[in-house]
Amino acid sequence: MPPEQPHQIECHLDRLLAERGMTLAELAARVDVTIANLSILKNRRAKAIRFSTLSAICRELDCQPGDVLSYRTSDRRTGA
């Protein structure tokens, strides 16, 4: 994938946090990751995530990796 193309991975932290009544700051404290780093993930600016971080997020949100991340098969902005 050329670096200028955006990735097609979507993060669902907003929905998961809302469903659980938890703030990003609370999750950050529970998984021992900075709020800034979780915000980067949440806002689709992350280029990678460590399995240990994903595991901690899943543990604290009581969910599976597929609940946190999904692959978008087409670009919804252009309809492609």
ABEGO torsion letter per residue (X at the ends): XBAABBBABBBAAAAAAAAAGBBAAAAAAAAGBBAAAAAAAAAGABABBBAAAAAAAAAAAGBBAAAABBBBABBAAAGX
